C-alpha cells in the first residue's frame, strides 16, 4: 500500500482487542467464560488492503459445547473458498458472467494459523470445494474453547456475497462460523437465490481499518445473529430517516433520490411493526452495491445493486420483501434450506400486503394477477413443492414454486381465516421465535391455531401439496 495513503480506524467498541498480547486475549476469554453468555462470542479485528483486494482478519471465537455429547472437533463454514475455483461457484451459467463482470479470478481464504485455547491446533479444509474447516479439539458437554484464526481473505472483482467491486467491498458469511450441531455438524452449500447458512446465533464485536474516505454500512456490533455482514465503499453519502418507533434507516448511496429510498424502507418497517410488534433491529442500513443480481439481505443490512436502484417498482418490491425477512427468517429464524418457505413464501405474501395497505385492494389484486397467475399455470417437473428443500431448485423454479405459489398458499389461508387472523398468527409466529430457537412448520401451524382458536394443519397441508392443481384450471381472475 502506498506510504502516503492515510488510514482511519472504525471502532465498534473500546476493547482490549486494541492491545497486543496473548495474555490480554486469554484474560478477555476468561472473563467471557465466567459470564457464561447464552450465545457463542466472536471478535474480529480486520484491516483492508485496497491494492491487494485482501482483508486481513484476526478472529477470536468463544465456542460453547451445547451438543450434550463430547466433541472431538468443531466444523466451521469457510464459504469464501467457493471463489477458489470456477467449478465450485454456485451461480448458474446465465448468471456467471453477470457475477464475474470483470472475468473470473480466484479468491478465497489464505489461512495462516489456528489455535485452540492458546495452542496450535490440528485442522484441515473439508469437502470437494474446501467449503468447511475442521478443527480438532476436546470439548466435554457444557465446556467452552477459545478458537483463534489468522487469515487473509482474498476478494476478486465480482458480485458474489464476498467480493470487491469498483466502488465497494461486500462481506457476507466471510468469517469462520461454526455449523449447527444435530448429531453431527450440519453445513449447507451456498445458494444464489435464498438464505442458506445454517448456524446457531452468535454475538459479534469487530474493529475495521479502511482507507480514508471509505464508509462502513452495517453494524460492527451485532447480537444474536446467524450471519454477520458488512459492506464498505467510497463515494458514499449517507441519508437518514427514522420510523415513528425510533428505528433508524440509513441509505448509503450517492443518488439524489436516496431520501425517497429511505422513506420507502421506513414505510415498510412501520407496516411490520404495526402488524407484528417491535422491529428486530434498531438500525437498518441499505447500501448501493456493485452486486449485479438484485439484493443481498443480512441482519441489519440490505445490499442493493446499482441497476435495481434505477427500477423504482422493482426496488420498492425488494425493500418490502427484505424488510419483512428481517423479521421472518432472520429474527424469527427458520432452517434456511429445508424450511425456506417459512421465510420466503411468508415474506413474499407480506410484501404484497404492504402494497395493499399503501395502494388499496385493487392495486393488490392487479399485482397478484400479474405476478402469480402465470406461476400457477406452469407444470413443474420433478415433483417440487412449496415445502421442498431449497437446494433442489434452480433460481427460476424457486421463484415460481416457493415465492409465488407459496404466496398463493398464504393468500388461501387469508381467505379462509381473514386478514386480521392471519396477521395475528404471523405475529404469534414471530413472538415464538424471539427466544432464538429454530422455528418449524409445526410452530407455524400452532401459531395460526393460537391466533384463531381453530385447527389449520389439514388446511395448510392440503394447499401446500396441492396448489399445483391450479395448472389444470382456467383462471380468468384470481382473487
Phi, psi and omega in degrees: 000141181300140185292333184272004179272116181286154175241148172240150180251126174262121189245125179285310177212161178273107187233167174293349178296344177282350177261151180269157171120135182291334179297318179296314180299315180298320179295321180298314180293324178297318178297318179298320182296320179297326179287343181048063182298153181290340184232162171297153184238134181229132174243139181231126172245116193230143175228127179268130178253095191301315186291337178261355186049050183226149177241120174274126186235127166250114186245132178234124188229123175265113187248129177258133176276101177252018183285341182083359178224157176296143177245134176257002177194159170237137181249130186245149167295138170231054191302325180300343178293350171306332183279356185296320184218148185298327182293342182271351186294143184275354189276145177284161187304320182295334184261344189301315181291331178286326178287314179259069186291346175253014185091151182292136173218139183286157175209204177124200188256126171257095188273123184262323181200153174224125176239149171235121182052041175084357181246145178302135186248156172278130183209163176191147175285145183237160177090156182304324183254013177056043183273356183226151180238122176264130177237123180285137177202177176229106186233114174285159178305131180088346179281165176231159178222148177261112178263134178233128180237139173235120184204165173247133176260113183264121190240108177288167174288109185196177178246029179282178181291340168237123180169171180244148173234184180301330186236353186209164175235132180251135178229097175232134183051042191263342182254177180283121183237122180295136178290157175292146183248128175212073187084336173200169178282125182261117181230137185253148172282148179300145175238146184274348192238000177200173176299147182217337187284117182256106185212160173284161179292149182212155175258139183238142170225131188220152165236147183219127176255124183226162180297153178301139180094351177269155180231149182256130171253137184106153184274133176281345169249130178215134180243142171060046180240153180265341182213113181270132184218149176219160172218138174222145185204174179246164181063022173279150159239151183249128176244130184242142171222169182217141177285168178303325183277352178104006174289126182269133174248127177239128178252121179260103185193154174267007185284149178289334183265022180301327178297322178294320179295317177298320179296322175303310183295320178302315182297318181292322177296319180294326173298314180301319181290322178297322187270323193241347181112190185306135180292143189287343177238148179272345178217130177240120178260135176241118186241131172289128187229162175279001178301124193266357188255012177126256184225153167237136188234125180225164178304117178079004184213127175239126178256124186243132181293152178300323179296319180292333178301335181272355182250095188301312181294317180296321179294316180296320178297317180297319179293322176300313181295312186293322179291326175293324182288339171301331179272302186258106182123327179251298177287302171276088195280133173237152179304120198287346180248304183295325181242037184302329184297331180292345171258303192284322175294316181297314183289327175299315181291319178301322181298327177282329174296325176296319176299317179297317180295326182275323192240355176100168184296320182297317179295322177300309182294324177298315180293319179300313181290326178290321191260331188254330188299317180298326178293327179288337186265359182267140173275126181255115180288158174091359177069024180287134180241173179307322185270002181295152179300134184300333182292347180275350188260158157264172189297320182294313181293324178298317179298319181290309191278307187281309184286307187278309177293325176298321177296324177297320177301316178295324179292320176295324176296318177299314180299329182279321186252345183095149184298318182300318179291322178299313180296322177295321177296318178294322177298320177294320177300317177298314180300319181297331184268357186282354175272001173098353180281166182276122181282152182234175177300322180291328173299320179298315179298315181297324178296317179293320178297316182295325183286333188246343187076011181254195178226115191244005183297313182296319180299311181295317179301316180300313183287321180299320184272341188238009178298338177294347178295342178299339179303325185274359185248147173277131180238110174274310176221128178257127179223000000 
